[in-house]
Amino acid sequence: MRFGKGTVFILSACLAFAAPAIPSASAHHHTATKPATTQAADRTSARSAASLTTSVQPKASGVTIAPHMVLPSVRPSYPGAVRVQPPVASSQAYAFHDDFGKSNLRKWSSTEGMDTPWESNGTTDTAHLQSATKAFLDTLNTAARAAGISFTITGGAEDGYHAPGRYSHANGYKVDISDDGICEGGRAYSVLVNALAPYKHQITHEWNLNHFDITIFPQDYDE
């Protein structure tokens, strides 16, 4: 069996689940692009299931929602969604620390780069997230610490970069997590999916924007 250069690259990428390498601060917050070789590898990886749109989703105009139905992403994503059954939320899962445990979470912004200070929220806003979103991040941080890895937040509650709506970034329900070093079958991927399990959520791999777009719905969400 022959393995092309792209396959070797993907296998290597799955092992790289340490702190992700994020585009330079000169790039726009949500339009940074990867080199052509990385984009080609991403497209190949995605065809095998790197793209996902999972779990509970809000109603969309002109779409009938059946139980556990996976809706088309409102933003570009690869075909072939990976489905995760919606969990039964608990009050314990939705508990959070005020700082949502930042030891194994890092913050990136286009204006200040990697490890943007948590108190700096002019570009990537982590100060105005909903309690449900903070609870998920708290869970993710705990799981990441146990696994000896870290995740990078590249988008939060900032306004102006994202689509509007009730469960939007601007309203604090969404968070973007860098996809660098995260691929199906890898430890970082498993940690992310397992951390989402206790919450009513939607996750879409926005490969062209280099991140997972994650919505955490409130505990009483039942649409």
Secondary structure as UniProt FT lines:
FT   HELIX           5..15
FT   TURN            25..26
FT   TURN            29..31
FT   HELIX           36..45
FT   HELIX           46..50
FT   STRAND          53..54
FT   TURN            61..62
FT   TURN            67..68
FT   TURN            91..94
FT   TURN            98..99
FT   TURN            103..104
FT   STRAND          105..109
FT   TURN            110..112
FT   STRAND          113..114
FT   TURN            118..119
FT   HELIX           131..147
FT   STRAND          151..155
FT   TURN            166..167
FT   TURN            169..172
FT   STRAND          174..178
FT   TURN            180..181
FT   TURN            184..185
FT   HELIX           187..196
FT   TURN            197..198
FT   STRAND          201..206
FT   HELIX           207..209
FT   STRAND          211..216
FT   TURN            219..220
//
